[in-house]
Amino acid sequence: MFDLNYDLIKQEIEAEVCKEHNVHPEFVKTDEGFGIKACCQPFHAELVAKSEKMIEEETTKFLEKMMKDIFKE
């Protein structure tokens, strides 16, 4: 596989603020990937969806770059 830029994802996630509690989440890198600690379930679900989208975008960028490098003349 490849390493995702967790620093970018961490910055984006930890910059968010819960609309209800006015608290920032905590991004935790683990052996399996990462986890997000949030003050409430709705905020956690929102952050998980955002992080999944970011991972999808980073993966797409990586694969596009890899394919370009493979087919260089």
DSSP file (Angstrom, degrees, kcal/mol; ACC not computed):
  #  RESIDUE AA STRUCTURE BP1 BP2  ACC     N-H-->O    O-->H-N    N-H-->O    O-->H-N    TCO  KAPPA ALPHA  PHI   PSI    X-CA   Y-CA   Z-CA
    1    1 A M              0   0    0      0, 0.0     2,-0.3     0, 0.0     0, 0.0   0.000 360.0 360.0 360.0-156.1    0.0    0.0    0.0
    2    2 A F        -     0   0    0      0, 0.0     2,-0.5     0, 0.0    57,-0.0  -0.943 360.0 -99.8-144.6 163.5    1.1    3.6    0.5
    3    3 A D        -     0   0    0     -2,-0.3     2,-0.1     2,-0.0     0, 0.0  -0.760  32.6-142.5 -90.8 127.0    1.3    6.1    3.3
    4    4 A L        -     0   0    0     -2,-0.5     2,-1.7     1,-0.1     3,-0.2  -0.473  29.4-103.6 -78.5 157.8   -1.4    8.7    3.4
    5    5 A N     >  +     0   0    0      1,-0.2     4,-1.5    -2,-0.1     3,-0.4  -0.635  46.1 173.7 -81.7  84.4   -0.5   12.3    4.4
    6    6 A Y  H  > S+     0   0    0     -2,-1.7     4,-3.2     1,-0.2    -1,-0.2   0.787  71.2  64.9 -66.4 -27.0   -2.0   12.0    7.9
    7    7 A D  H  > S+     0   0    0      2,-0.2     4,-2.4     1,-0.2    -1,-0.2   0.916 102.9  47.0 -62.2 -42.4   -0.7   15.4    8.8
    8    8 A L  H  > S+     0   0    0     -3,-0.4     4,-2.1     2,-0.2    -1,-0.2   0.929 114.8  45.8 -63.5 -45.9   -3.0   17.1    6.3
    9    9 A I  H  X S+     0   0    0     -4,-1.5     4,-2.7     1,-0.2     5,-0.2   0.917 112.2  52.2 -64.0 -43.5   -6.0   15.0    7.4
   10   10 A K  H  X S+     0   0    0     -4,-3.2     4,-2.9     1,-0.2     5,-0.2   0.924 109.3  49.1 -58.9 -46.7   -5.1   15.8   11.1
   11   11 A Q  H  X S+     0   0    0     -4,-2.4     4,-1.0     1,-0.2    -1,-0.2   0.925 113.4  46.5 -60.0 -45.7   -5.0   19.5   10.5
   12   12 A E  H  X S+     0   0    0     -4,-2.1     4,-0.5     2,-0.2     3,-0.2   0.926 116.4  43.7 -63.5 -46.0   -8.3   19.6    8.6
   13   13 A I  H >< S+     0   0    0     -4,-2.7     3,-1.3     1,-0.2    -2,-0.2   0.936 113.9  48.6 -67.8 -47.2  -10.1   17.4   11.2
   14   14 A E  H 3< S+     0   0    0     -4,-2.9    -1,-0.2     1,-0.3    -2,-0.2   0.651 102.5  64.4 -71.7 -13.1   -8.7   19.2   14.3
   15   15 A A  H 3< S+     0   0    0     -4,-1.0    -1,-0.3    -3,-0.2    -2,-0.2   0.677  84.8  96.8 -79.0 -18.2   -9.6   22.6   12.8
   16   16 A E    <<  -     0   0    0     -3,-1.3     2,-0.4    -4,-0.5    -3,-0.0  -0.324  61.8-154.5 -69.8 154.3  -13.3   21.7   12.9
   17   17 A V        -     0   0    0      7,-0.2     2,-0.2    -2,-0.0     7,-0.2  -0.999  22.3-113.2-132.9 133.4  -15.4   22.9   15.9
   18   18 A C     >  -     0   0    0      5,-2.4     4,-2.1    -2,-0.4     5,-0.1  -0.469  19.6-147.5 -64.8 127.4  -18.6   21.2   17.2
   19   19 A K  T  4 S+     0   0    0     -2,-0.2    -1,-0.2     1,-0.2     0, 0.0   0.812  96.0  41.7 -66.9 -29.9  -21.5   23.5   16.5
   20   20 A E  T  4 S+     0   0    0      1,-0.1    -1,-0.2     3,-0.1    -2,-0.1   0.888 129.8  22.2 -85.2 -41.9  -23.3   22.4   19.6
   21   21 A H  T  4 S-     0   0    0      2,-0.1    -2,-0.2    19,-0.0     3,-0.1   0.519  89.8-131.9-107.9  -7.5  -20.4   22.2   22.2
   22   22 A N     <  +     0   0    0     -4,-2.1     2,-0.4     1,-0.2    -3,-0.1   0.887  61.2 135.3  56.3  43.4  -17.8   24.5   20.6
   23   23 A V        -     0   0    0     -5,-0.1    -5,-2.4     0, 0.0    -1,-0.2  -0.943  53.6-127.7-124.5 142.6  -15.1   21.9   21.1
   24   24 A H        -     0   0    0     -2,-0.4    -7,-0.2    -7,-0.2   -10,-0.1  -0.618  27.0-124.4 -83.8 147.2  -12.3   20.7   18.7
   25   25 A P        -     0   0    0      0, 0.0     2,-0.4     0, 0.0    13,-0.2  -0.335  17.8-123.3 -81.1 171.3  -11.9   17.0   18.0
   26   26 A E  E     -A   37   0A   0     11,-2.6    11,-3.1    -2,-0.1     2,-0.5  -0.979  14.0-149.8-119.3 130.9   -8.7   15.0   18.5
   27   27 A F  E     -A   36   0A   0     -2,-0.4     2,-0.5     9,-0.2     9,-0.2  -0.874  15.4-169.6 -99.9 125.9   -7.1   13.1   15.7
   28   28 A V  E     -A   35   0A   0      7,-3.1     7,-3.1    -2,-0.5     2,-0.3  -0.968  13.5-144.3-123.7 119.6   -5.2   10.0   16.8
   29   29 A K  E     -A   34   0A   0     -2,-0.5     5,-0.3     5,-0.3     2,-0.2  -0.659  26.1-179.3 -80.5 134.8   -2.9    7.9   14.5
   30   30 A T  E >   -A   33   0A   0      3,-1.8     3,-0.5    -2,-0.3    -1,-0.0  -0.720  44.3 -99.3-124.6 175.3   -3.0    4.2   15.2
   31   31 A D  T 3  S+     0   0    0      1,-0.2    -1,-0.0    -2,-0.2     3,-0.0   0.829 125.3  46.6 -64.3 -31.5   -1.3    1.1   13.8
   32   32 A E  T 3  S-     0   0    0      1,-0.0     2,-0.2    -3,-0.0    -1,-0.2   0.577 133.5 -79.7 -87.2 -10.2   -4.5    0.4   11.7
   33   33 A G  E <  S-A   30   0A   0     -3,-0.5    -3,-1.8    -5,-0.0     2,-0.3  -0.745  75.7 -44.2 151.5-100.1   -4.8    4.0   10.5
   34   34 A F  E     -A   29   0A   0     -5,-0.3     2,-0.3    -2,-0.2    -5,-0.3  -0.983  36.7-146.4-160.0 167.0   -6.4    6.6   12.7
   35   35 A G  E     -A   28   0A   0     -7,-3.1    -7,-3.1    -2,-0.3     2,-0.5  -0.935  11.7-140.5-135.5 160.5   -9.2    7.5   15.1
   36   36 A I  E     -A   27   0A   0     -2,-0.3     2,-0.6    -9,-0.2    -9,-0.2  -0.987   7.0-157.9-126.8 124.0  -11.2   10.6   15.9
   37   37 A K  E     +A   26   0A   0    -11,-3.1   -11,-2.6    -2,-0.5     2,-0.3  -0.897  23.5 171.4-100.4 123.0  -12.2   11.6   19.4
   38   38 A A        -     0   0    0     -2,-0.6   -14,-0.1   -13,-0.2     3,-0.0  -0.879  42.6-118.9-130.8 162.0  -15.2   13.9   19.4
   39   39 A C  S    S+     0   0    0     -2,-0.3     2,-0.3   -16,-0.2    -1,-0.1   0.734  93.6  14.4 -74.1 -24.0  -17.5   15.3   22.1
   40   40 A C  S  > S-     0   0    0      1,-0.1     4,-2.2    -3,-0.0     5,-0.1  -0.978  75.5-111.0-150.8 160.5  -20.7   13.8   20.6
   41   41 A Q  H  > S+     0   0    0     -2,-0.3     4,-2.7     1,-0.2     5,-0.2   0.888 112.6  53.0 -63.5 -43.2  -21.8   11.2   18.2
   42   42 A P  H  > S+     0   0    0      0, 0.0     4,-1.9     0, 0.0    -1,-0.2   0.919 112.7  45.2 -60.9 -40.8  -23.3   13.5   15.5
   43   43 A F  H  > S+     0   0    0      2,-0.2     4,-2.3     1,-0.2    -2,-0.2   0.902 112.5  51.9 -67.0 -40.7  -20.0   15.5   15.4
   44   44 A H  H  X S+     0   0    0     -4,-2.2     4,-2.5     1,-0.2    -1,-0.2   0.923 109.2  49.7 -60.8 -45.1  -18.0   12.3   15.2
   45   45 A A  H  X S+     0   0    0     -4,-2.7     4,-2.1     1,-0.2    -1,-0.2   0.892 110.2  50.9 -62.1 -40.3  -20.1   11.0   12.3
   46   46 A E  H  X S+     0   0    0     -4,-1.9     4,-2.0    -5,-0.2    -1,-0.2   0.909 112.0  46.9 -62.5 -43.1  -19.6   14.3   10.5
   47   47 A L  H  X S+     0   0    0     -4,-2.3     4,-2.9     2,-0.2    -2,-0.2   0.875 109.6  53.0 -68.9 -38.0  -15.9   14.1   11.0
   48   48 A V  H  X S+     0   0    0     -4,-2.5     4,-2.5     2,-0.2    -1,-0.2   0.924 109.9  48.6 -62.6 -44.0  -15.7   10.4    9.9
   49   49 A A  H  X S+     0   0    0     -4,-2.1     4,-1.9     2,-0.2    -2,-0.2   0.915 112.9  47.9 -62.3 -42.6  -17.5   11.3    6.7
   50   50 A K  H  X S+     0   0    0     -4,-2.0     4,-2.2     1,-0.2    -2,-0.2   0.921 112.5  48.3 -64.7 -43.7  -15.2   14.2    6.0
   51   51 A S  H  X S+     0   0    0     -4,-2.9     4,-2.6     1,-0.2    -2,-0.2   0.880 109.0  53.6 -66.4 -37.0  -12.1   12.1    6.7
   52   52 A E  H  X S+     0   0    0     -4,-2.5     4,-2.3     2,-0.2    -1,-0.2   0.911 109.5  48.5 -62.1 -41.6  -13.3    9.3    4.4
   53   53 A K  H  X S+     0   0    0     -4,-1.9     4,-2.3     2,-0.2    -2,-0.2   0.910 111.4  49.7 -64.6 -41.8  -13.8   11.9    1.6
   54   54 A M  H  X S+     0   0    0     -4,-2.2     4,-2.7     2,-0.2    -2,-0.2   0.904 110.7  49.6 -63.7 -41.5  -10.3   13.2    2.2
   55   55 A I  H  X S+     0   0    0     -4,-2.6     4,-2.5     2,-0.2    -1,-0.2   0.908 110.0  51.4 -64.0 -41.6   -8.8    9.7    2.2
   56   56 A E  H  X S+     0   0    0     -4,-2.3     4,-2.3     2,-0.2    -2,-0.2   0.920 111.8  46.8 -60.3 -44.4  -10.6    9.0   -1.1
   57   57 A E  H  X S+     0   0    0     -4,-2.3     4,-2.4     2,-0.2    -2,-0.2   0.914 113.1  48.3 -65.4 -43.4   -9.2   12.2   -2.7
   58   58 A E  H  X S+     0   0    0     -4,-2.7     4,-2.3     2,-0.2    -2,-0.2   0.892 112.3  49.6 -64.0 -39.4   -5.7   11.5   -1.5
   59   59 A T  H  X S+     0   0    0     -4,-2.5     4,-2.7     2,-0.2    -2,-0.2   0.910 110.3  50.3 -65.6 -42.6   -5.9    7.9   -2.8
   60   60 A T  H  X S+     0   0    0     -4,-2.3     4,-2.6     2,-0.2    -2,-0.2   0.925 111.0  48.9 -61.4 -45.4   -7.1    9.1   -6.1
   61   61 A K  H  X S+     0   0    0     -4,-2.4     4,-2.4     1,-0.2    -2,-0.2   0.921 112.1  49.2 -59.5 -44.7   -4.3   11.7   -6.4
   62   62 A F  H  X S+     0   0    0     -4,-2.3     4,-2.6     1,-0.2    -2,-0.2   0.927 112.6  46.6 -61.6 -46.2   -1.7    9.0   -5.5
   63   63 A L  H  X S+     0   0    0     -4,-2.7     4,-2.5     2,-0.2    -1,-0.2   0.887 111.5  51.2 -66.5 -38.7   -3.1    6.5   -8.0
   64   64 A E  H  X S+     0   0    0     -4,-2.6     4,-2.2     2,-0.2    -1,-0.2   0.920 112.5  46.3 -63.1 -42.7   -3.2    9.2  -10.8
   65   65 A K  H  X S+     0   0    0     -4,-2.4     4,-2.4    -5,-0.2    -2,-0.2   0.918 112.3  50.8 -64.8 -42.7    0.4   10.1  -10.1
   66   66 A M  H  X S+     0   0    0     -4,-2.6     4,-2.0     1,-0.2    -2,-0.2   0.909 110.8  48.5 -61.9 -42.5    1.4    6.5  -10.0
   67   67 A M  H  X S+     0   0    0     -4,-2.5     4,-1.9     2,-0.2    -1,-0.2   0.889 110.7  50.8 -66.6 -39.1   -0.3    5.8  -13.4
   68   68 A K  H  < S+     0   0    0     -4,-2.2    -1,-0.2     1,-0.2    -2,-0.2   0.910 111.0  49.1 -63.1 -41.5    1.3    8.9  -15.0
   69   69 A D  H >< S+     0   0    0     -4,-2.4     3,-0.8     1,-0.2    -2,-0.2   0.857 109.4  52.4 -66.4 -35.5    4.8    7.7  -13.7
   70   70 A I  H 3< S+     0   0    0     -4,-2.0    -1,-0.2     1,-0.2    -2,-0.2   0.897 113.8  42.1 -67.1 -39.8    4.2    4.2  -15.1
   71   71 A F  T 3< S+     0   0    0     -4,-1.9    -1,-0.2    -5,-0.1    -2,-0.2   0.160  82.0 132.1 -99.3  19.6    3.3    5.4  -18.6
   72   72 A K    <         0   0    0     -3,-0.8    -3,-0.1     1,-0.1    -4,-0.0  -0.391 360.0 360.0 -65.7 147.6    6.0    8.1  -18.9
   73   73 A E              0   0    0     -2,-0.1    -1,-0.1     0, 0.0    -3,-0.0   0.450 360.0 360.0 -92.8 360.0    7.8    8.0  -22.2
